[in-house]
Amino acid sequence: MTIQIPDKPFFLPPHAGENSGVDFLGLRQTNLDMMAEMIPSLNNVTDYIRPFSLLCWVYWKFYELCAENGVEVPTSEELNQFRERIEVLFTWGARLHETSGRIPGTGAAPPEATASGEVPLTFKAWKRVQSSTSLIAALWYGPASKTVTGLGFLMPVPGSPGFFRVVGTGIELAEALDSRLRENDQTYRHLLSTLSPVLASEADAIALWELWSPEQTTPGEQQAFASALYSANSLGSTDSLLSRRSTTLALALHHLGGSSAPLPARDIRRGMALSIASDGATYDVPDELKDARDCWLTLQMRQLQRLSLESLLSWCEACMLGERIHDTSAMAQLFEEAWDGSGGGFQDKRTVDSAIKAIEGEADGADAFVSAINEGRVPDPFLLIEEISAQMRDGDRNYVTNSFLGLLLCAAYAGLIGKDEPMINMGGSSRLSLANLRIRLVGLDTSSMREAFQYVLEALVISQHFATAVNRFDGQNQRLRLTIEETGLEALVSQPWHPSVTEDRLPTLLSLAAQAGLLTRTQDSRFAAKPQ
C-alpha cells in the first residue's frame, strides 16, 4: 500500500464512528509473546484434537487420491477443491450440532439446494472466506499444525504455496481418523474418496458428523496427539517448543495432583503461579519446574500491568465524558481524593519510592514474593485483576486506585526478579516492559502519589496511546480515542473503553491435554489429575 506524503498543511477529516479494538496502548503483543514462551504452538481457539486430525487427513488423503488417479503434479485448484469440500461438510455438521468449543465457519448458511436437497461444497457457494474461516487459516489450526512453529504435523512443500506434506505423528492422526471415517463405507466412497466435485445433503452432513464430531477422539488420535503435545523426558528444558510446552503442562499437572477436586482453569492458573492449593495450603515446586513457575508468575504480573494501564486510559475517558475534566492535573487531584492506600496497606506511604520499597521489603526473590502474597503481606495480583474487572463492570470509578496499586506492585516485582530475567524485559521501552515500568516509576523517587499518578497518566497512558495510534495509522483509519485541543483533552468516543485481561492459552492446553488422556475433564470444564 502506497501512502502519499503530504507536502503542505492540511486538516484531518472529521472523526466519524467509534474506534473498536483491544490494544489502544500497544501492549498486547508482549503478553502474547510471553504466552508463546510458556505455551508455544497453540492459540486460544484450538480447542479440539479432531480438527488437527482432519487437516492432516485432508492432505494425506489428497495425495493418496492423486496417486490412485495418476495425478503426478496436482494443481492448487484441485487441492483447494478437495480441502474446501471436506471443510464445508465438517462445518455444516457443526452448524447443525451444538459444540462446547469453537469451530470456524459455522456462521455460513447453506446455499440454495437443488430439487433433491443437495448443495455444492465450495467456499464460494457458502460465501466463506479462506483467510478467516478455514481450518488452515492463521487464526485457527493452520499455524498450530505446522512444523517449525507448531506441533509438527504438516510440512510446507517448497515452491508450492498452500501444499503441505503430512509428517511425524500427523500421519498417525490421519490414519486413525481414516479408520473412523471408513466405518460408513458408502458415505466415505461417495463424498470423501474422490477428487471429482460432488453435491451433498444435510443428511450427509449429519451422517459424517456422527463419525468426525470433535467431541470424540479415537484411542489412536489420543496416543499420537499426546506424544506431540507433551514429553515427560524434556521437563525443565527450554531448548524446544515441546520442552517448554511440556514443562508448563507439568506445572499444571503438579498443581492438580495435590487437589482433592477438579478445578476450573482460573484456579489452576492462580495455583500454578502462587504454589497454593485450593484449600489454602502451600506446596513445594520440583526443581525442574521452578523456572517455569517463576516465568508463569511473570506472565500474570504482565497481565496485571496491561489491565492496569488500559484501565487508566478508560478512567481518563470517563473523566472527560462524565466529569467534564479535560486536564491531567485535575484528574490527578481526583485520584488523590480517592487514594488512601488501604488496599495495599500503604496508608502511611505518600511517595512512590516508599510504596515500592514497602513491597520489596517483604521479599527478596520470586519464592519470597509468592510467600508474601499467600500470607497477605503484599497485594494479591489475581485479586487485583478481579477487583479492577468487577469495578469497571459495575461502574465503580475506584478501579483507578486498584489500577495504580497494580502498577506499583508490578514495578516492585520487576526489581525483585532482577533486570537480567528475559521475560521482565520483553516488550522493551516501546511496549512498556515490566523492567521499563520499574525504571519509570523508580525514577520518580520521592514524588508524591499525586505527582506520580499524573506522570503515569501523561507518559505511560496518553502519550503511549498517541504513539500507538500514529504507528498504526494506515492513511485511512485513525485509532485515536482522545485528542489534545486548545481547551485540553477531548474524548473522541461516546463511551469509556472496557478493557479485559488478555485471553491466554491455558484453557486450550488443558482441554487438549484432557482429550489426549493426560488429565481428566468434567462436564462443567473442570480439570483433574488422572487417577493413579
C-alpha positions as CSV (number, residue, x, y, z in Angstrom):
1,M,0.0,0.0,0.0
2,T,1.4,3.4,-1.0
3,I,0.6,6.5,1.1
4,Q,1.2,10.0,-0.4
5,I,3.3,12.1,2.0
6,P,1.7,15.5,2.4
7,D,3.6,18.5,1.1
8,K,1.6,21.2,2.9
9,P,-0.5,21.6,6.0
10,F,-4.0,20.1,5.9
11,F,-7.0,19.4,8.1
12,L,-7.9,15.9,9.2
13,P,-11.3,14.7,8.1
14,P,-14.0,14.9,10.9
15,H,-14.0,11.9,13.2
16,A,-16.8,9.6,12.4
17,G,-17.8,6.4,14.3
18,E,-16.4,4.6,17.3
19,N,-13.0,3.1,17.4
20,S,-13.1,-0.6,18.0
21,G,-10.2,-2.7,19.1
22,V,-8.4,-4.4,22.0
23,D,-5.0,-2.8,22.0
24,F,-5.0,1.0,22.2
25,L,-1.8,1.2,24.1
26,G,0.2,-1.3,22.0
27,L,0.8,-3.7,24.9
28,R,-1.0,-6.8,23.8
29,Q,1.8,-8.3,21.6
30,T,4.1,-8.6,24.6
31,N,1.5,-10.6,26.5
32,L,1.1,-12.8,23.5
33,D,4.9,-13.3,23.2
34,M,5.1,-14.3,26.8
35,M,2.3,-16.8,26.3
36,A,4.1,-18.2,23.3
37,E,7.2,-18.7,25.5
38,M,5.2,-20.7,28.1
39,I,2.7,-22.5,25.8
40,P,4.2,-22.5,22.3
41,S,2.5,-23.9,19.2
42,L,-1.1,-23.3,20.4
43,N,-3.5,-20.4,20.4
44,N,-6.7,-19.7,22.4
45,V,-9.1,-21.1,19.8
46,T,-7.6,-24.6,19.1
47,D,-9.9,-26.3,21.5
48,Y,-10.1,-29.8,19.8
49,I,-7.8,-32.6,18.7
50,R,-10.2,-33.7,15.9
51,P,-9.6,-30.6,13.6
52,F,-5.9,-31.3,13.8
53,S,-6.6,-34.8,12.6
54,L,-8.9,-33.6,9.9
55,L,-6.3,-31.2,8.5
56,C,-3.8,-34.0,8.4
57,W,-6.3,-36.3,6.8
58,V,-7.1,-33.8,4.1
59,Y,-3.5,-33.6,2.8
60,W,-2.8,-37.3,3.4
61,K,-5.9,-38.4,1.6
62,F,-5.5,-35.9,-1.3
63,Y,-2.1,-37.3,-2.1
64,E,-3.4,-40.8,-1.9
65,L,-6.2,-40.0,-4.3
66,C,-3.7,-38.3,-6.6
67,A,-1.6,-41.4,-6.7
68,E,-4.7,-43.6,-7.3
69,N,-5.8,-41.4,-10.2
70,G,-2.3,-40.9,-11.8
71,V,-2.1,-37.2,-11.0
72,E,1.6,-36.6,-10.7
73,V,1.6,-32.8,-10.4
74,P,-1.7,-31.7,-8.7
75,T,-2.8,-28.1,-9.0
76,S,-3.7,-25.7,-6.3
77,E,-7.2,-25.7,-7.7
78,E,-7.5,-29.4,-7.3
79,L,-6.2,-29.3,-3.7
80,N,-8.4,-26.4,-2.7
81,Q,-11.4,-28.0,-4.3
82,F,-10.9,-31.2,-2.2
83,R,-10.0,-29.3,1.0
84,E,-13.0,-26.9,0.8
85,R,-15.3,-29.8,0.3
86,I,-14.1,-31.6,3.4
87,E,-14.2,-28.4,5.5
88,V,-17.7,-27.4,4.3
89,L,-19.0,-30.8,5.2
90,F,-17.3,-30.6,8.6
91,T,-18.5,-27.1,9.3
92,W,-22.0,-27.9,8.1
93,G,-22.2,-30.7,10.7
94,A,-21.0,-28.3,13.4
95,R,-23.6,-25.8,12.3
96,L,-26.3,-28.4,12.9
97,H,-25.0,-29.6,16.2
98,E,-24.0,-27.8,19.4
99,T,-20.3,-27.9,20.3
100,S,-18.6,-27.0,23.5
101,G,-15.6,-25.4,21.7
102,R,-15.1,-23.2,18.7
103,I,-15.3,-24.3,15.1
104,P,-14.5,-21.8,12.3
105,G,-17.1,-21.1,9.5
106,T,-20.2,-22.2,11.4
107,G,-21.8,-18.8,10.6
108,A,-22.0,-19.6,6.9
109,A,-25.5,-20.6,5.8
110,P,-26.1,-23.3,3.1
111,P,-26.6,-22.1,-0.4
112,E,-29.9,-22.8,-2.3
113,A,-30.4,-26.5,-2.7
114,T,-31.3,-28.5,-5.8
115,A,-34.6,-30.2,-6.2
116,S,-33.0,-33.3,-4.5
117,G,-31.9,-31.2,-1.5
118,E,-28.2,-31.2,-2.3
119,V,-25.8,-28.2,-2.4
120,P,-22.3,-27.5,-3.8
121,L,-19.4,-27.9,-1.3
122,T,-17.2,-24.9,-2.1
123,F,-16.3,-21.8,-0.1
124,K,-17.6,-19.6,-2.9
125,A,-21.1,-21.2,-2.8
126,W,-21.1,-20.9,1.0
127,K,-19.8,-17.3,0.9
128,R,-16.9,-18.3,3.1
129,V,-13.5,-16.5,3.3
130,Q,-10.4,-18.7,3.1
131,S,-8.3,-16.4,5.2
132,S,-10.6,-16.3,8.2
133,T,-13.0,-19.3,8.2
134,S,-10.8,-22.1,7.0
135,L,-9.2,-24.6,9.5
136,I,-5.8,-23.9,7.9
137,A,-6.2,-20.1,8.3
138,A,-3.8,-18.2,10.5
139,L,-6.5,-17.5,13.1
140,W,-7.2,-21.2,13.6
141,Y,-5.4,-24.5,13.3
142,G,-3.0,-23.7,10.5
143,P,0.0,-22.4,12.4
144,A,-0.5,-24.8,15.2
145,S,-0.4,-27.8,12.8
146,K,2.8,-26.9,11.1
147,T,6.4,-27.8,11.6
148,V,8.9,-25.3,13.0
149,T,6.4,-23.2,15.0
150,G,3.6,-25.7,15.5
151,L,3.0,-29.2,16.7
152,G,4.8,-30.7,13.7
153,F,2.0,-32.3,11.7
154,L,2.3,-30.5,8.4
155,M,5.4,-29.6,6.5
156,P,5.2,-26.9,3.7
157,V,6.1,-28.2,0.3
158,P,9.0,-25.9,-1.0
159,G,8.0,-23.9,-4.1
160,S,4.3,-24.9,-3.8
161,P,2.3,-22.4,-1.7
162,G,-0.6,-24.0,0.0
163,F,0.7,-27.5,-0.3
164,F,1.7,-29.5,2.8
165,R,3.2,-32.9,3.4
166,V,1.9,-34.8,6.5
167,V,4.8,-35.8,8.7
168,G,5.6,-37.4,12.1
169,T,2.6,-38.0,14.3
170,G,0.4,-36.2,11.8
171,I,0.4,-39.4,9.7
172,E,-0.8,-41.3,12.8
173,L,-3.6,-38.8,13.3
174,A,-4.6,-39.0,9.6
175,E,-4.6,-42.8,9.6
176,A,-6.6,-43.0,12.9
177,L,-9.3,-40.7,11.5
178,D,-9.4,-42.5,8.2
179,S,-10.2,-45.8,10.1
180,R,-13.0,-44.0,11.8
181,L,-14.4,-42.5,8.6
182,R,-14.4,-45.8,6.8
183,E,-17.0,-47.1,9.3
184,N,-19.6,-45.6,6.9
185,D,-18.3,-47.1,3.7
186,Q,-21.0,-45.7,1.4
187,T,-20.6,-42.1,2.6
188,Y,-16.8,-42.4,2.6
189,R,-16.7,-43.5,-1.1
190,H,-19.3,-41.0,-2.3
191,L,-18.1,-37.8,-0.5
192,L,-14.6,-38.3,0.7
193,S,-12.7,-40.7,-1.5
194,T,-12.9,-38.9,-4.8
195,L,-11.3,-35.9,-6.5
196,S,-14.4,-35.1,-8.5
197,P,-16.8,-32.4,-7.4
198,V,-19.8,-33.7,-5.6
199,L,-23.0,-32.4,-4.1
200,A,-24.2,-33.3,-0.6
201,S,-27.4,-33.0,1.5
202,E,-28.0,-32.1,5.1
203,A,-28.4,-35.8,5.8
204,D,-24.9,-36.4,4.5
205,A,-23.5,-33.7,6.8
206,I,-25.3,-35.3,9.8
207,A,-24.0,-38.8,8.9
208,L,-20.4,-37.6,8.7
209,W,-20.8,-35.6,11.9
210,E,-21.5,-38.9,13.7
211,L,-18.1,-40.0,12.6
212,W,-15.9,-36.9,12.9
213,S,-17.6,-34.8,15.6
214,P,-14.7,-33.1,17.6
215,E,-16.3,-34.1,20.9
216,Q,-15.0,-37.6,20.4
217,T,-11.4,-38.8,19.9
218,T,-10.2,-42.3,19.0
219,P,-7.5,-44.0,21.0
220,G,-5.1,-43.7,18.0
221,E,-5.6,-40.0,17.9
222,Q,-5.2,-39.7,21.6
223,Q,-1.9,-41.5,21.6
224,A,-0.5,-39.6,18.7
225,F,-1.5,-36.2,19.9
226,A,-0.3,-36.8,23.4
227,S,3.2,-37.6,22.1
228,A,3.2,-34.3,20.2
229,L,1.8,-32.2,23.0
230,Y,3.8,-33.5,26.0
231,S,7.0,-35.3,26.8
232,A,7.9,-36.2,30.4
233,N,11.5,-36.6,29.3
234,S,12.0,-32.9,28.4
235,L,10.8,-31.2,31.6
236,G,12.8,-28.2,32.8
237,S,14.4,-27.6,29.4
238,T,13.7,-24.6,27.2
239,D,15.6,-26.0,24.2
240,S,12.5,-26.8,22.1
241,L,8.8,-26.0,21.7
242,L,7.9,-29.4,23.1
243,S,10.1,-29.0,26.2
244,R,8.6,-25.5,27.0
245,R,5.1,-26.7,26.4
246,S,5.6,-29.9,28.4
247,T,7.1,-28.1,31.4
248,T,4.2,-25.7,31.6
249,L,1.7,-28.6,31.4
250,A,3.7,-30.4,34.0
251,L,3.4,-27.4,36.3
252,A,-0.4,-27.6,35.9
253,L,-0.4,-31.4,36.4
254,H,1.7,-30.9,39.6
255,H,-0.9,-28.4,40.9
256,L,-3.8,-30.7,40.0
257,G,-2.0,-33.7,41.7
258,G,-2.5,-32.0,45.1
259,S,-6.1,-31.1,44.6
260,S,-8.9,-33.2,46.1
261,A,-11.4,-32.0,43.5
262,P,-11.5,-30.9,39.8
263,L,-10.6,-27.3,39.3
264,P,-11.6,-24.6,36.7
265,A,-8.8,-23.1,34.6
266,R,-9.0,-19.9,36.6
267,D,-8.0,-21.7,39.8
268,I,-5.3,-23.7,38.1
269,R,-3.8,-20.5,36.6
270,R,-3.5,-18.9,40.1
271,G,-2.3,-22.1,41.8
272,M,0.5,-22.6,39.2
273,A,1.8,-19.0,39.9
274,L,1.4,-19.0,43.7
275,S,2.1,-22.7,44.5
276,I,-1.0,-22.8,46.6
277,A,-3.7,-25.5,46.7
278,S,-7.5,-24.9,46.7
279,D,-7.6,-25.4,50.4
280,G,-5.1,-22.6,51.0
281,A,-2.1,-24.9,51.8
282,T,1.2,-24.0,50.0
283,Y,3.4,-26.6,48.4
284,D,6.9,-27.0,47.1
285,V,7.6,-27.0,43.4
286,P,10.0,-29.6,42.0
287,D,13.4,-28.1,40.9
288,E,12.8,-28.8,37.3
289,L,9.6,-26.7,37.4
290,K,10.8,-23.7,39.4
291,D,11.9,-21.7,36.5
292,A,8.6,-22.4,34.8
293,R,6.7,-21.3,37.9
294,D,8.7,-18.0,38.0
295,C,8.0,-17.3,34.3
296,W,4.3,-18.1,34.8
297,L,4.2,-15.7,37.6
298,T,5.9,-13.1,35.5
299,L,3.2,-13.6,32.8
300,Q,0.5,-13.0,35.3
301,M,2.2,-9.8,36.6
302,R,2.3,-8.6,33.0
303,Q,-1.4,-9.3,32.6
304,L,-2.0,-7.1,35.7
305,Q,0.3,-4.4,34.3
306,R,-1.5,-4.3,30.9
307,L,-5.0,-4.3,32.5
308,S,-4.0,-1.5,34.9
309,L,-2.6,0.8,32.2
310,E,-5.6,0.2,29.9
311,S,-8.0,0.8,32.8
312,L,-6.3,4.2,33.4
313,L,-7.0,5.1,29.8
314,S,-10.6,4.1,30.3
315,W,-10.7,6.2,33.5
316,C,-9.3,9.2,31.7
317,E,-12.0,8.9,29.1
318,A,-14.6,8.6,31.9
319,C,-13.3,11.8,33.5
320,M,-13.7,13.7,30.2
321,L,-17.2,12.2,29.4
322,G,-18.6,12.2,32.9
323,E,-17.0,14.9,35.0
324,R,-16.0,17.1,32.0
325,I,-12.4,17.2,33.3
326,H,-10.0,17.9,30.5
327,D,-6.6,18.3,32.0
328,T,-4.4,15.7,33.7
329,S,-3.7,17.9,36.8
330,A,-7.4,17.9,37.7
331,M,-7.5,14.2,37.0
332,A,-4.6,13.7,39.4
333,Q,-6.4,15.6,42.1
334,L,-9.5,13.4,41.6
335,F,-7.2,10.4,42.0
336,E,-5.6,11.8,45.1
337,E,-9.0,12.2,46.7
338,A,-9.8,8.6,46.1
339,W,-6.3,7.1,47.1
340,D,-5.8,6.1,50.6
341,G,-3.5,3.1,50.0
342,S,-5.6,0.9,52.2
343,G,-5.9,-1.8,49.6
344,G,-2.2,-2.4,49.7
345,G,-1.5,-1.5,53.3
346,F,0.1,1.8,52.2
347,Q,-2.0,4.2,54.3
348,D,1.2,5.9,55.6
349,K,3.0,5.8,52.2
350,R,2.8,9.1,50.5
351,T,5.6,8.8,48.0
352,V,6.3,6.3,45.2
353,D,9.6,5.1,46.5
354,S,8.2,4.4,49.9
355,A,5.4,2.3,48.5
356,I,7.7,0.3,46.2
357,K,10.2,-0.2,49.0
358,A,7.4,-1.4,51.3
359,I,6.7,-4.2,48.8
360,E,10.3,-5.0,48.3
361,G,10.9,-5.2,52.0
362,E,8.6,-8.2,52.2
363,A,10.5,-10.3,49.7
364,D,13.9,-10.8,48.1
365,G,13.1,-13.1,45.2
366,A,10.3,-15.0,43.5
367,D,9.8,-17.6,46.3
368,A,9.6,-14.9,48.9
369,F,7.3,-12.8,46.8
370,V,4.9,-15.8,46.4
371,S,5.1,-16.4,50.2
372,A,4.3,-12.7,50.9
373,I,1.2,-12.9,48.6
374,N,0.0,-16.1,50.2
375,E,0.5,-14.7,53.7
376,G,-1.3,-11.4,52.8
377,R,1.8,-9.2,53.3
378,V,1.6,-7.8,49.7
379,P,-1.4,-7.4,47.4
380,D,-2.5,-10.5,45.5
381,P,-2.2,-9.7,41.8
382,F,-5.1,-12.1,40.9
383,L,-7.4,-10.4,43.4
384,L,-6.4,-7.0,42.0
385,I,-7.2,-8.2,38.5
386,E,-10.6,-9.5,39.7
387,E,-11.4,-6.3,41.6
388,I,-10.4,-4.0,38.7
389,S,-12.5,-6.0,36.3
390,A,-15.5,-6.1,38.7
391,Q,-15.3,-2.4,39.5
392,M,-15.2,-1.5,35.8
393,R,-18.2,-3.8,35.1
394,D,-20.2,-2.2,38.0
395,G,-19.3,1.3,37.1
396,D,-17.3,1.9,40.2
397,R,-14.7,4.5,39.4
398,N,-12.5,3.4,42.3
399,Y,-10.8,1.0,39.9
400,V,-8.4,3.8,39.3
401,T,-6.8,3.3,42.7
402,N,-6.5,-0.5,42.2
403,S,-5.0,0.1,38.8
404,F,-2.3,2.4,40.2
405,L,-1.7,-0.1,43.0
406,G,-1.3,-2.8,40.4
407,L,1.4,-0.7,38.7
408,L,3.3,-0.2,42.0
409,L,3.2,-4.0,42.6
410,C,4.5,-4.8,39.1
411,A,7.3,-2.3,39.5
412,A,8.4,-3.8,42.8
413,Y,8.1,-7.3,41.4
414,A,10.4,-6.4,38.5
415,G,13.0,-5.3,40.9
416,L,12.8,-8.5,43.0
417,I,13.2,-10.7,39.9
418,G,16.2,-8.8,38.5
419,K,16.9,-6.9,35.4
420,D,18.5,-9.9,33.7
421,E,15.4,-12.0,33.6
422,P,14.4,-12.2,29.9
423,M,10.6,-12.1,30.4
424,I,10.9,-9.0,32.6
425,N,12.4,-7.2,29.6
426,M,10.0,-8.5,26.9
427,G,8.4,-5.5,25.1
428,G,11.2,-3.1,25.7
429,S,10.5,0.6,26.1
430,S,8.1,0.8,23.1
431,R,5.7,-1.7,24.7
432,L,6.4,-0.8,28.3
433,S,8.1,-3.9,29.6
434,L,7.9,-4.7,33.3
435,A,11.6,-3.6,33.5
436,N,10.8,-0.4,31.7
437,L,7.8,0.3,34.0
438,R,10.1,-0.1,37.0
439,I,12.7,2.3,35.6
440,R,10.0,4.9,35.0
441,L,8.4,4.6,38.5
442,V,11.6,4.2,40.5
443,G,12.9,7.3,38.6
444,L,10.1,9.3,40.3
445,D,11.9,8.8,43.6
446,T,10.2,10.9,46.3
447,S,7.4,12.2,44.1
448,S,4.0,12.3,45.8
449,M,1.4,9.8,44.8
450,R,-0.5,12.6,43.0
451,E,2.6,13.6,41.0
452,A,3.4,10.0,40.2
453,F,-0.2,9.4,39.0
454,Q,-0.1,12.5,36.8
455,Y,3.2,11.3,35.3
456,V,1.8,7.8,34.7
457,L,-1.3,9.2,33.0
458,E,0.7,11.6,30.8
459,A,3.8,9.5,29.9
460,L,2.6,5.9,30.1
461,V,-1.1,6.2,29.1
462,I,-1.9,9.2,27.0
463,S,1.4,9.5,25.2
464,Q,1.6,5.8,24.8
465,H,-1.9,5.9,23.2
466,F,-0.9,8.7,20.8
467,A,2.3,6.8,19.8
468,T,0.4,3.6,19.2
469,A,-2.3,5.3,17.1
470,V,0.3,7.1,15.0
471,N,2.3,3.9,14.4
472,R,-0.8,2.1,13.3
473,F,-2.3,4.8,11.1
474,D,-2.8,3.4,7.6
475,G,-3.7,6.6,5.8
476,Q,-7.4,6.0,6.2
477,N,-8.5,4.7,9.6
478,Q,-7.3,6.5,12.8
479,R,-7.1,4.7,16.1
480,L,-7.3,7.7,18.5
481,R,-9.8,7.6,21.3
482,L,-8.9,11.1,22.6
483,T,-7.1,14.2,21.3
484,I,-5.5,17.4,22.6
485,E,-7.3,20.6,21.8
486,E,-6.8,24.2,23.0
487,T,-9.2,23.5,25.9
488,G,-7.3,20.4,26.9
489,L,-8.1,16.7,26.4
490,E,-11.2,15.8,24.4
491,A,-12.7,12.3,24.0
492,L,-13.4,11.0,20.5
493,V,-15.7,8.3,21.8
494,S,-19.1,8.3,23.4
495,Q,-18.4,5.6,26.0
496,P,-15.3,4.7,28.0
497,W,-13.3,1.7,26.9
498,H,-13.9,-1.5,28.8
499,P,-10.6,-3.4,28.5
500,S,-10.2,-7.0,29.7
501,V,-7.5,-9.4,30.6
502,T,-5.7,-10.9,27.6
503,E,-7.1,-14.3,27.0
504,D,-4.3,-16.8,27.5
505,R,-3.7,-20.3,26.2
506,L,-4.1,-22.3,29.4
507,P,-7.7,-23.4,28.8
508,T,-6.7,-24.6,25.3
509,L,-3.7,-26.5,26.7
510,L,-5.8,-28.2,29.4
511,S,-8.6,-29.0,27.0
512,L,-6.3,-30.7,24.5
513,A,-4.4,-32.5,27.3
514,A,-7.7,-33.9,28.6
515,Q,-8.7,-35.1,25.1
516,A,-5.3,-36.7,24.8
517,G,-5.8,-38.6,28.0
518,L,-3.2,-36.7,30.0
519,L,-5.7,-35.5,32.6
520,T,-9.5,-35.7,33.0
521,R,-12.2,-33.1,32.4
522,T,-15.7,-32.8,33.8
523,Q,-18.9,-31.7,32.0
524,D,-18.6,-28.2,33.5
525,S,-15.0,-27.8,32.2
526,R,-13.1,-28.5,35.4
527,F,-9.9,-30.5,35.3
528,A,-8.3,-33.1,37.5
529,A,-5.2,-35.3,37.5
530,K,-5.7,-38.8,36.2
531,P,-6.3,-41.4,38.9
532,Q,-3.2,-43.3,39.8
